Amino acid sequence: MNDSLYPKQVGSENALEENNAISSQQDEITTEVNQETNIVAEAIQDNIVDDNNIATTKDDIPQTEMKESADHSEKLSKEQIVERMEELLELPFNDTIRNEVDALKQSFYKLRKMQVEVEKQTFISSGRQEEEFKAEIDETEEKFKALFQSFKEKRTSFLAEEGKQKEQNLA
């Protein structure tokens, strides 16, 4: 056996073991998220949607239920967060909705950061340099950004209308 080949084989075995470990971590995270997602999605749906499957307004939802649903947003997948954002954009703007959107945004980018970190570790473990790494474009992130932009526009419009009403009340 050629001695110069042995270190490369060991390195390859180490890289393979690291890739398997990373894949195992990804699988564990995915499994955990999927298990909790169904429970959380049902809980949120129960808290936010009435018997006719029509989203209710702030007045119909107790503050504690909205807070609980925002707390559960950390357990949603990126796709479910996008779906929830779409639902929230259909509701009239209020502080409760704003708080949930903020929680969804934090959860989404936390998940995205973890995903990029796993991609980065896989890239590095395959023998490439960290400086060469560039995260893949995520279509879900692009959709989330568009929805969040729509939310910001809706919030701006609401605040402008609220300001006009306050001026009229003072006049």
N, C-alpha and C positions, 0 to 999 in steps of 0.2 A: 504494500500500500504506500502511496506517495504521501509523505508527511505534510507537504504543503496543502494538500486537499483536506486534511482532517479539520483544521480550524474553520474552513469554509463550511464544512458539513455541520460542525457544531453550531456555527453561527446561523445556518439555515434552520437547524432544529430549534434553536432558541427563538428565532423569528417566528417559526411555525407555532411554537408553544405560546408566544406572546399573542399571535393572531388568534389562536384558539381561546386564550384567556379573554381577549377583548370581545370576541364573538360570544363567548359565554356570558360576559357582563351585559352585552347588548341584549341577548336573549332574556336574561333575568329581568332587566329593566322593562323590556317590552311585555313580558308575561305579567309582571307586577302592575304595570300601567293598564294593560287590558283587563285584568281582574278587577281593579279598582274603578276603572272607567265605567263599567256597566252599572255598578252600585251608585256611583256618583251621578251618572247621567240620569238615572231614575230618580234619585233624590232631588236633583235640580229641576227636573221636569215636573215632579210633584209640587215643588215649591213655586214654580214660575208659571205654570200653565193651568188654566182652570179645566173643568170637566168637559168643556166643548173644544179643548185643544186650541184655545185662543189665548194668547199671552195677555196677562192682566197688567193693570197700571200700578204705579207706586202705591196708590191709596188702597189697593186690594191686597198688597203684599206686606206683611209685617216686617219691620226692619230686621228683626233677628233672623228671619228666613232668608232674606237677601244676603245678610252677612254670612250665614252658613253656606249659601250657594257660592259666594265669592271665595270663602275658605276652601271649598271643595274644588275650585278651579285649578288648584295645584295638582290635582290628580287626573285631570283630563289630558287626552292626547292633543297634539297640535291640531289635528283635523276637527276634533270636538270643540276645541276653543274657537276655531274659525266658524263652526256651525253656530255656536252660542253667540258670537259677535254678530252674525247675520240676524239672529233672533232679536238681540238687543237693539239693533238698528231699526227694527220695526216698531219698537215701543217709543212712547213720548219721552223726551229727555228729562231726567231729573238727577238729583245727587246720588240716589241709590244706584241707578244705572251707571252713572259715572264711576262710582266706587267699584262696581263689578267689572267694568271695562278695564279699569286700572289693574285690578287683580288678575284678569285674564291676560293683559299685556305682560305683566311680570311673569306669570306662569309660562306663557308662550316663549318668551325670550330665555327663560331658565332652561326649558326643554331644548330650544335651539342651541344654546351654548353647550349643553351636554352632548348633543348630537355632533356638533362641530369638533368637540374635544375627542370624541370617540373616533371620528374620521381622521383627525390629526394623529392620534396615537397609532391607528392602523397604517397610515401613510409612513410614519417614522419607523414603525416596526418592520416595514417592508424594505428598509435599508435606505430610504430617501432622506434628504436633509429637511429639517423643520422649516428653514427659510423658503423652500420651494413649495410648501403647502399652500393651497388655496381652497377654501371651503367650496363645496358644490353649491350651485344655485338651488334654492329650495322654493318650489312653486307655492307651497303652503305659506311660506313666509311672505311671498309677493302678494298673495291674496289677503293675508292678515294685514299687511301694510296698507293695502287699498281700503279695506274695511275700517281700519283705524283712522285713516285720513277722512273717510266719510263721517265717522263718529265725531272727529274734531270739527268738521264743517257744521254738523248738526248742533254741536255744543255751542259753537260761535254764534250761529243763528238764534239759538235759544237765549243765550245771554244778551244778544242785541235786542231781541224782542222784550226780554225781561227788563232791560234798561229803559226802553221806551215806555213800558207800562209804569215803571216807577216814576219817571218824569211826568207822565200824565196824572198820576195820583198826587203828585206834589203840586201840580199846577192848579 
